[in-house]
């Protein structure tokens, strides 16, 4: 494989961003909204803004590379599938920011806070419109597949993949909230949350969709696809949790310390609490769940965590799970195309070590 993952990612990102913009440009003509409605265009515009504002489009990358496991020829259906996975992602971002009461996303206002600013005297309307905008993104993610110019059987199979992925993600969101009612969740619990909340829609569904579009039968390889997705999902969730305390807020487009303020028992927080004692542990516990926790307090907790070796442990754990994912992908070589398999081997380690 001559291209490294960043090169492939950049190419897919550029092409898809153009496709996504074109989709939203025409959405107004295909959405059956009453002519008098002003709120519907507002919802669509905020979805467009959030959707086009950023992101590495890793789901799109996985989708295209999954098809390349089977063939290097152009594959019909990948554009529709790419739109579907990113619209489902937009749905997730809208609802995540509402659940977390997040003010910013991808360097701009979250959809919830945009509606709050638009309707400062009508908080219930702002809340309702945020929920409905997210629901609209979910419906559009399925509609784009149903309207794709593909054989009926393929369309139905793709819709089934996305419907299952959405349901798994909703369950993941539920158990994610439930996790924070557990005093000391272990790694098995955290891995299960990461699998349901993230891996199944962000990794497994794009793999399934790409293989389906290329004419393969993903069900025949379900155990190994699921294992690869689970491991990559764990890496990704660990990286997100790591960056929430140790990351650069400017580079991420959102503040650090959010998990602390919300009292979330993430990989980082659980490892930190197990690594400190005495006054330092009391200091962390006092900040955990305090929405007024200051940036200075977050910085002090970060220093405590670094002294306790939490940052080093998190990086080591991410590399370990990335290596396990690489080993799973390596077993695909006898069956699928060499350069695409090599991409899936390299992707986990690059994903956890990239800085942006």
Order of alpha helices (4+ residues) and beta strands (2+ residues): alpha-alpha-alpha-alpha-beta-beta-alpha-alpha-alpha-alpha-alpha-alpha-alpha-alpha-alpha-alpha-alpha-alpha-alpha
